[in-house]
Amino acid sequence: MKIFKRALFYFFLTVLLIFAGLFIWHPYLMRVLWYRTPDANTYKAFPQEIVHKSDSVFRFFSASKMRNDLDTLKVRDGNKQFVSFADYFQNGKLKAFIVIRNDSILYQKYAAGYSESTLTSIFSGAKSMVSVLLGVALANGDIKSLNDKVTDYLPELKSNQAFDHITVKNLLHMKSGLEFQDAFGGVLKAFFSDEAKYYYTHDMKAELMKVKLVNKPGTVWKYKSIDPMLLGWILERATGKSVAQFFEENIWRKIGAEYDASFGLDHINGLANTASRFQVTAIDLAKIGRLYLNYGKYNNSQILPEEWVKQSISIGAEQPASAKGWQKSAHHYLWWVPQTGENGDYAAEGMLGQRLYIDPKTNTIIVQFAAGGAGDYPYRKISRYLAGLTFSYP
């Protein structure tokens, strides 16, 4: 019995030492263990850089009577079942849902604890904000060309041969060829994934400096966080401003934002996580949608080049590298652009059901915040329904 107890003691001691060494070797793993899958408020555990609101607020018109009939509209959920939108809202743990058409709020609904002023992380929706900023940086001449090499702006990366031939365009198209392990495939894989590492690390630059090349740049599309993170780093170096400052000066204060937004940093005065840590209110996120509906214009000012918006939301004759859902959404310029049916709509999307949906056909903007999402893609049906148009799922 004593021998068994001693062996058991040494076994647990060995396991403890292995885990202790692991956490010392990779300190971010302790944060992964503590927080696990982030929720809309996990960003509060990290330093924030504020994107200050506008001095001149733009406000959408509020319809004299909200479209309550939307609650009974049948939409399809992730199980391919038709449910009322009211049930879709509840089943998907939606926190906010706003529908705006022709600058008028037709429908808005908030869960308990949420309101128009609630700041929420939109996770990968942040990637689309990087695309917005890249368009501004190109127009300003801060970035000369999408064909520029990454090392033209980040010369310290020359120490890693993986970056020798990667261009800004490769990052924008998520075709850098850099290694990235997603979080799919079970708990253990998620724990050691690059997705978790880059979200929870306190030194993104150090991690990015070590990344390996697994495909020739420009040849293989893979959805990953490190490409937009590198773009954020490039933007800061090219403009001489933090991502938050650049966004505030060139976009946020110019489109009539009513509330402050924020970018989460890896550490105080560190690098912004431009892949998954942008915090915003639902009503102000809709103003990004309005900017794109108007092809980069706010009132009579061209805030963002019209041509950049057009390039971002249409893939033209390009062969899509991705095809998500029944709408066959292709990832293009860090936006999701559907390719099936009478398309033309597009979206910024983040995990757990964060959405900014834009439909030029009906001049509609939809913002959804959620703690899980009910799946599928009801936005096109909702936009067409409220515009009095017919719609059928394929």
ZAMARGU-4260 file (C-alpha; in steps of 0.2 Angstrom, whole numbers, plus 5000, padded with zeros to 4 digits):
<rodrens>
0) 5000/5000/5000 | 5014/5012/5004 | 5022/5008/4988 | 5006/5012/4979 | 5003/5029/4988
5) 5021/5034/4985 | 5019/5030/4966 | 5003/5039/4965 | 5011/5054/4974 | 5026/5055/4962
10) 5013/5053/4947 | 5004/5068/4953 | 5020/5078/4957 | 5026/5074/4939 | 5010/5080/4931
15) 5010/5096/4942 | 5028/5099/4937 | 5024/5096/4918 | 5009/5108/4919 | 5020/5121/4929
20) 5033/5120/4916 | 5021/5122/4902 | 5013/5138/4909 | 5030/5145/4912 | 5035/5141/4894
25) 5019/5148/4887 | 5011/5160/4900 | 4996/5163/4889 | 4990/5145/4892 | 4985/5150/4910
30) 4973/5163/4902 | 4967/5150/4890 | 4963/5139/4904 | 4955/5153/4915 | 4944/5161/4901
35) 4942/5147/4889 | 4931/5152/4874 | 4930/5171/4875 | 4913/5179/4876 | 4907/5197/4872
40) 4914/5204/4888 | 4931/5195/4889 | 4939/5210/4881 | 4938/5218/4898 | 4952/5208/4904
45) 4964/5217/4892 | 4970/5235/4890 | 4959/5245/4879 | 4963/5260/4868 | 4948/5271/4866
50) 4941/5277/4849 | 4933/5293/4854 | 4916/5297/4848 | 4911/5311/4836 | 4908/5329/4841
55) 4893/5329/4828 | 4882/5314/4831 | 4872/5306/4816 | 4856/5299/4821 | 4845/5287/4811
60) 4827/5291/4810 | 4816/5281/4821 | 4800/5275/4813 | 4784/5281/4821 | 4779/5263/4824
65) 4791/5248/4824 | 4788/5233/4813 | 4782/5221/4826 | 4777/5209/4812 | 4795/5204/4810
70) 4793/5194/4826 | 4781/5182/4818 | 4791/5181/4801 | 4797/5163/4798 | 4815/5162/4796
75) 4827/5146/4795 | 4839/5142/4809 | 4855/5132/4809 | 4845/5116/4810 | 4836/5120/4794
80) 4820/5122/4804 | 4808/5137/4801 | 4804/5146/4817 | 4797/5163/4821 | 4810/5177/4822
85) 4805/5180/4840 | 4810/5161/4843 | 4826/5164/4833 | 4830/5179/4844 | 4827/5169/4860
90) 4835/5152/4854 | 4851/5161/4847 | 4853/5171/4863 | 4853/5187/4853 | 4857/5202/4863
95) 4853/5216/4850 | 4845/5216/4833 | 4843/5232/4823 | 4835/5234/4806 | 4838/5250/4796
100) 4831/5254/4779 | 4833/5271/4770 | 4841/5278/4786 | 4826/5274/4796 | 4826/5261/4811
105) 4811/5249/4807 | 4815/5237/4820 | 4826/5236/4836 | 4826/5223/4850 | 4837/5221/4865
110) 4839/5208/4878 | 4840/5211/4896 | 4855/5221/4901 | 4858/5227/4883 | 4854/5244/4875
115) 4859/5256/4861 | 4874/5261/4872 | 4881/5244/4877 | 4898/5241/4871 | 4901/5223/4863
120) 4916/5214/4856 | 4912/5209/4838 | 4926/5197/4837 | 4931/5193/4819 | 4920/5208/4813
125) 4936/5218/4818 | 4944/5211/4802 | 4932/5220/4791 | 4937/5236/4801 | 4955/5233/4795
130) 4949/5232/4777 | 4941/5249/4780 | 4957/5256/4787 | 4968/5249/4773 | 4957/5258/4760
135) 4960/5275/4769 | 4979/5271/4771 | 4981/5268/4752 | 4971/5283/4748 | 4982/5294/4760
140) 4998/5287/4752 | 5003/5279/4769 | 5004/5262/4760 | 5010/5264/4742 | 5003/5248/4735
145) 4995/5232/4739 | 5009/5223/4730 | 5022/5230/4743 | 5031/5217/4753 | 5026/5216/4772
150) 5045/5218/4776 | 5044/5235/4767 | 5035/5241/4782 | 5041/5229/4795 | 5059/5227/4792
155) 5062/5217/4808 | 5053/5203/4800 | 5067/5201/4788 | 5075/5190/4801 | 5062/5177/4797
160) 5063/5170/4779 | 5045/5166/4780 | 5041/5184/4776 | 5053/5186/4761 | 5039/5186/4748
165) 5023/5190/4757 | 5014/5205/4751 | 5001/5217/4759 | 4988/5209/4746 | 4992/5192/4752
170) 4987/5197/4769 | 4971/5205/4763 | 4966/5189/4754 | 4972/5178/4768 | 4984/5169/4757
175) 5000/5173/4766 | 5005/5155/4767 | 5009/5157/4786 | 5006/5142/4797 | 4990/5144/4808
180) 4981/5130/4818 | 4963/5134/4821 | 4953/5129/4837 | 4943/5115/4829 | 4945/5097/4833
185) 4942/5095/4851 | 4946/5103/4868 | 4964/5098/4868 | 4967/5105/4851 | 4958/5121/4855
190) 4968/5123/4871 | 4985/5123/4861 | 4978/5131/4845 | 4985/5147/4837 | 4968/5154/4838
195) 4969/5154/4857 | 4987/5159/4858 | 4985/5174/4847 | 4969/5179/4857 | 4977/5177/4874
200) 4995/5181/4872 | 5002/5197/4879 | 5015/5199/4866 | 5008/5197/4848 | 5023/5204/4840
205) 5035/5191/4848 | 5023/5177/4842 | 5022/5184/4824 | 5040/5185/4823 | 5042/5166/4825
210) 5028/5160/4813 | 5032/5147/4799 | 5028/5147/4781 | 5019/5132/4775 | 5012/5137/4758
215) 5019/5148/4744 | 5012/5166/4747 | 4997/5170/4736 | 4992/5152/4732 | 4982/5144/4747
220) 4967/5153/4756 | 4966/5149/4774 | 4955/5159/4787 | 4966/5164/4801 | 4969/5178/4813
225) 4987/5182/4810 | 4985/5190/4793 | 4974/5204/4799 | 4985/5206/4814 | 5000/5209/4803
230) 4990/5221/4793 | 4986/5231/4809 | 5004/5231/4813 | 5008/5237/4796 | 4995/5251/4797
235) 5003/5257/4814 | 5020/5257/4806 | 5015/5265/4790 | 5004/5279/4797 | 5014/5283/4813
240) 4998/5281/4823 | 4990/5267/4833 | 4975/5258/4825 | 4963/5266/4837 | 4970/5284/4833
245) 4970/5281/4814 | 4952/5274/4815 | 4946/5288/4826 | 4953/5302/4815 | 4949/5295/4798
250) 4933/5285/4801 | 4924/5286/4818 | 4923/5305/4821 | 4919/5308/4803 | 4903/5296/4802
255) 4894/5304/4817 | 4898/5290/4830 | 4888/5293/4845 | 4898/5282/4857 | 4916/5278/4860
260) 4923/5262/4853 | 4939/5253/4857 | 4952/5241/4851 | 4959/5228/4863 | 4978/5228/4865
265) 4990/5213/4870 | 4997/5224/4884 | 4998/5242/4889 | 5004/5253/4874 | 5005/5237/4864
270) 4998/5231/4848 | 4980/5231/4844 | 4971/5214/4841 | 4964/5219/4824 | 4958/5201/4821
275) 4946/5199/4835 | 4945/5213/4848 | 4935/5228/4842 | 4922/5234/4854 | 4907/5244/4847
280) 4889/5248/4850 | 4876/5241/4839 | 4869/5258/4833 | 4887/5265/4829 | 4892/5249/4820
285) 4877/5252/4808 | 4885/5268/4803 | 4900/5258/4796 | 4886/5249/4786 | 4879/5266/4781
290) 4896/5272/4775 | 4897/5257/4764 | 4880/5258/4757 | 4884/5276/4752 | 4900/5269/4744
295) 4912/5278/4756 | 4902/5294/4758 | 4896/5303/4773 | 4884/5316/4768 | 4894/5325/4755
300) 4911/5320/4760 | 4920/5305/4752 | 4927/5297/4768 | 4933/5281/4760 | 4937/5279/4741
305) 4922/5273/4731 | 4933/5262/4721 | 4939/5253/4737 | 4922/5250/4743 | 4917/5243/4726
310) 4932/5232/4726 | 4929/5226/4743 | 4911/5220/4741 | 4912/5212/4723 | 4924/5198/4718
315) 4920/5200/4700 | 4927/5186/4689 | 4938/5180/4703 | 4936/5162/4708 | 4930/5161/4726
320) 4942/5153/4738 | 4929/5150/4751 | 4910/5145/4750 | 4901/5147/4767 | 4883/5142/4770
325) 4869/5140/4757 | 4873/5158/4751 | 4891/5152/4747 | 4899/5167/4755 | 4916/5170/4749
330) 4929/5179/4760 | 4935/5194/4750 | 4945/5209/4756 | 4940/5203/4774 | 4922/5204/4771
335) 4910/5190/4768 | 4902/5191/4751 | 4888/5179/4746 | 4889/5172/4728 | 4872/5162/4727
340) 4855/5169/4721 | 4851/5187/4718 | 4866/5192/4728 | 4875/5209/4730 | 4873/5209/4749
345) 4888/5207/4761 | 4893/5206/4779 | 4906/5208/4793 | 4904/5192/4804 | 4911/5187/4821
350) 4909/5171/4831 | 4894/5169/4843 | 4883/5178/4831 | 4890/5195/4829 | 4884/5202/4812
355) 4884/5218/4802 | 4874/5214/4786 | 4872/5226/4771 | 4860/5224/4757 | 4861/5238/4743
360) 4846/5230/4734 | 4834/5236/4748 | 4846/5249/4756 | 4845/5239/4772 | 4857/5238/4786
365) 4856/5224/4800 | 4866/5223/4816 | 4865/5208/4827 | 4874/5205/4843 | 4873/5188/4851
370) 4879/5176/4864 | 4878/5161/4852 | 4868/5164/4837 | 4854/5153/4830 | 4863/5149/4814
375) 4859/5150/4795 | 4857/5166/4786 | 4840/5175/4789 | 4846/5192/4785 | 4843/5192/4767
380) 4825/5186/4770 | 4822/5199/4783 | 4829/5213/4772 | 4818/5208/4757 | 4803/5205/4767
385) 4803/5222/4775 | 4806/5230/4758 | 4790/5221/4751 | 4800/5209/4740 | 4798/5190/4739
390) 4812/5178/4744 | 4814/5159/4744 | 4827/5149/4752 | 4837/5138/4740
</rodrens>
